[in-house]
Amino acid sequence: MTMSRRQMLWSSAAATVAVALPGRRRQARAAGVGTPKNLFIVLAFGGWDTSYAVDPKPPGGGVDVPPGTIEMFGGLDVLTDPSRPSVGSFFTKHHARTALVRGIRLPGISHRACTQQILTGARNETSPDAAAIVAHANSPEFPIPYLVLGDYAFAGPYAASMGRVGTSNQLVGLLDPRQAYPVDGRPAAFNPTQADETAIRAYTNARAARERAVRGATGYNKRRIDDFTMSLTRGDRLRDLKDGLGHRGALLDLEGQRALAIEAVATGISRTVMLSSQRYWDTHERNIDQSGAHEALFHGVDALVDALDARPAVYGTGTMLDESVVAVISEMGRTPRINGANGKDHWPVTTAMLIGGGVKGDHVFGATSATGEASKTLFSTGVASAEGRTIEPRHFVAGLVKLCGVDPSTELPDAEAFDAFIA
C-alpha cells in the first residue's frame, strides 16, 4: 500500500500545524516562578501614541498631546476624552487588575526589528517570542499550543507548537471537509470514511514502529519518532475539539479573534494566543487617527477581559482571568512633537499594559520624561530613579514569561527579568 502525502495529512489533521514537537523539551520549573498561566497578547502593530491614554503628559510641555483629561483610576494616571469612551470604561472596571510598564526603550525605529524585539526580547529572528516560550513550557502536548490570529509571531525553535487559522479560518476546512470551500463546484477531493481513517492510522503506526525498530531506538532518531507519534495524538485531539476553532469564513477582526481565542484556550486547544488590533497606528500623517484606533483597541480589550472574567477557570478555581495574562503591546511609540504633515513619526520608547492573574494592579512601573524619553528605573521596585537602569525589551519579555510561570533563564540567559509587576 502506497500512502500519498494528502492521506498522510488527513491521518493527522494537525500535520500542517505541527508535524512534530520541537526538539527542546518542557523546562523544569525554577524556584520562585509562579503558577503556569494562559497568555493573550494583543499587538497594536504600527506604533501607538502613548500620550493618547497610557502615558499622559500635561499640555504645553515637551510633548504635543491630544485633547483630554488626565484622570486617576486607582494608582493609574490615564488620559480620557469623550471621543474615546472605551478608555475610561476599561480603566473604571479593570484598573485593580492592570499594570502599566512605561519607558521600554527599543534599539531602533524599524517596525520589523522593534516588533521582533518587543515580542522576543532578542536581536535575532530565530528566537521565540513570549507566547511561544510560554506555550511550549506550559502545554507542549496541546493540539496547537500557540495559536496565532494576527500577522506577526516568532516561534523560533518552537515552530511546531504554533498554528495559524488563516485569514478566513482555513484551518477548520482542513479539520472538517464539510467546511472546505468547493473547487469549481466540487467538494473536497478526499473525504475519508471511518474505514479509510482506520486503515491510514494502522499504516502510519506500523511505519513508525518499523522506523523505531530499524533506526530509531535511541538518540536523535528516537526523539523524532516519539515526536511524530505524539503529533498523531495531538491531531486526534484537535479534530475532537475543532468546534473550539469556530467556522470557516469567520472575519478575524479583534472581536472575532477574541471569541476564537477564548474558546481555543477554554477547550484545551491552545495555551497562548497572539491577537492583532487590526487598526492603523503608523500615523506619520493625521496623528488624530490615533484617537479612533485607541477607542477600537480599548473597546476590544475591555470585551476580552470581561469575557475572561465571565468564564470559569479551566485549570483551577475562580475565572479564566485569574489564570490568564492579557498583554497589550505596541512595538514603538510616536515622536513627542507633531510633524509638518500633522502626524508623528517613529519613536523608540513604548508602554505595555498587563492585565490579569498575578499582575500587581493599580501600579505604574517605569516612567518617561517630560519630553518622552525613557527614564531609568529601579528593577527591584519599578520606581523611576537616576540610580536605576533603562528597561529594555529583553528585561520586559523575561518578566512577562516569568509572570506566566516560566523560568526565563533558558531563552533569555543574559536578561535580568524586570518583574516588579508580579504580585
Buried (B, 14 or more C-beta within 10 A) or exposed (E): EEEEEEBBBBBBBBBBBBBBBBEBEEBEBEEEBBEBBBBBBBBBBBBBBBBBBBBBBEEEEEBBBBEBEEBEBBBBBBBBBEBBEBBBBBBEBBBBBBBBBBBBBBEEBBBEBBBBBBBBBBEEEEBBBBBBBBBBBBBBBBBBBBBBBBEBBBBBBBBBBBBBBBEBBBBBBBBBBEBBEEEEEEEBEEEBEEEBBEBBBEBBEEBBEEBBEEEBEEEEBBBBBBBBBBBBEBBBBBBBBBEBBBEBEBEBBBBBBBBBBBBBBBBBBBBBBBBBBBBBBBBBEEBBBBBEBBBBBBBBBBBBBBBBBEBEBBBEEEBBBBBBBBBBBBBBBBBBEBBEEEBBBBBBBBBBBBBBBBBBBBBBBBBBBEEBBBBBBBBEEBBBBEEBBBBBBBBBBBBBBBBBBBBBBBBBEEBBBBBBBBE
